[in-house]
Amino acid sequence: MRLSEINQELAEMAGPTGTTPTTGATPSAPPSVAGSNGPGKGEQLTVQKQDKKQTTLVNKKTGIQTVIPNDPQSAGKIQRSPTGQAMLYQKAQGSVPQVKVGDQVTVA
């Protein structure tokens, strides 16, 4: 067997590879979930969306979304500090207070 034939067989065994969009659009970053490898301490996130099931935060610098479930048994809790600043505690369990789209949330 020639080297080119071996390489072709290996490529067929590996299957199709990822492709780059041809429309010029950049793929959006996958959302992270609170409690996983989420945003770092001190990062500023912006509330992008809130509904009965979850609150979606986005880092304006990176475009990465963080989803906080509104289930009190799940990891991820937003709590207001005494100064009124919304703070995200990624590993704590609790509810998410009513925050508005555009509000800034700081990662604790």
C-alpha positions as MATLAB code, in Angstrom:
seq = 'MRLSEINQELAEMAGPTGTTPTTGATPSAPPSVAGSNGPGKGEQLTVQKQDKKQTTLVNKKTGIQTVIPNDPQSAGKIQRSPTGQAMLYQKAQGSVPQVKVGDQVTVA';
ca = [
       0.000    0.000    0.000;
       1.155    3.486   -0.751;
       1.268    6.204    1.849;
      -1.438    8.192    0.051;
      -3.755    5.143    0.118;
      -3.147    4.679    3.854;
      -3.885    8.353    4.515;
      -7.082    8.115    2.492;
      -8.225    5.042    4.456;
      -7.455    6.779    7.755;
      -9.429    9.832    6.665;
     -12.422    7.648    5.728;
     -12.244    5.860    9.095;
     -12.127    9.177   10.981;
     -15.341   10.377    9.343;
     -16.259   13.888    8.277;
     -14.509   16.798    9.900;
     -15.999   20.092   11.050;
     -16.639   22.686    8.403;
     -16.417   26.416    8.486;
     -19.531   28.386    7.553;
     -19.264   29.857    4.087;
     -21.715   32.688    4.734;
     -19.120   34.713    6.594;
     -21.034   34.301    9.841;
     -19.077   33.388   12.914;
     -20.463   30.500   14.930;
     -21.856   31.548   18.289;
     -20.220   30.269   21.423;
     -22.016   27.447   23.218;
     -23.707   28.399   26.455;
     -22.133   27.382   29.721;
     -24.166   26.226   32.662;
     -23.748   27.674   36.120;
     -21.635   25.397   38.276;
     -19.579   24.107   35.333;
     -16.561   25.768   33.726;
     -18.408   29.057   33.680;
     -17.273   32.648   33.923;
     -14.467   33.725   36.223;
     -14.710   35.695   39.437;
     -15.244   39.408   38.933;
     -16.484   39.134   35.347;
     -19.329   41.404   34.316;
     -22.225   39.654   32.601;
     -25.319   41.223   31.095;
     -28.817   39.767   31.403;
     -29.802   38.818   27.871;
     -33.076   37.003   28.551;
     -35.173   35.869   31.484;
     -38.213   33.627   31.541;
     -39.854   31.263   34.027;
     -37.362   28.441   33.355;
     -34.004   30.214   33.145;
     -32.009   33.423   33.031;
     -29.482   33.852   30.229;
     -26.424   36.004   30.864;
     -23.873   36.981   28.229;
     -20.294   38.208   28.478;
     -20.189   41.157   26.058;
     -16.424   40.755   25.528;
     -16.439   37.075   24.576;
     -20.050   36.488   23.528;
     -20.232   33.416   25.766;
     -23.653   32.787   27.272;
     -24.248   31.458   30.776;
     -27.612   29.886   31.559;
     -28.879   30.006   35.151;
     -31.823   27.664   35.811;
     -34.596   29.245   37.891;
     -34.903   25.970   39.822;
     -33.931   26.507   43.499;
     -32.436   22.978   43.587;
     -29.992   23.684   40.718;
     -26.593   25.345   40.932;
     -26.570   29.021   40.156;
     -27.975   31.814   42.259;
     -28.228   35.543   41.663;
     -28.499   37.645   44.780;
     -28.506   41.400   45.306;
     -25.723   42.808   47.487;
     -26.492   45.468   50.136;
     -25.484   48.075   47.538;
     -28.017   46.676   45.059;
     -25.465   45.034   42.730;
     -26.622   41.699   41.309;
     -24.082   38.970   42.157;
     -23.883   35.506   40.560;
     -22.928   32.615   42.844;
     -22.293   29.765   40.422;
     -22.147   26.830   42.817;
     -24.747   27.961   45.348;
     -28.301   26.722   45.117;
     -31.115   29.201   45.198;
     -33.504   31.253   43.207;
     -32.925   34.030   40.738;
     -34.548   37.345   41.652;
     -36.362   39.331   39.036;
     -33.657   41.010   36.987;
     -34.225   43.011   33.834;
     -32.739   42.518   30.403;
     -29.637   44.697   30.276;
     -28.898   44.507   34.014;
     -25.249   43.934   34.930;
     -24.389   40.871   37.047;
     -20.977   40.399   38.670;
     -19.580   36.898   39.178;
     -18.808   36.354   42.875;
];
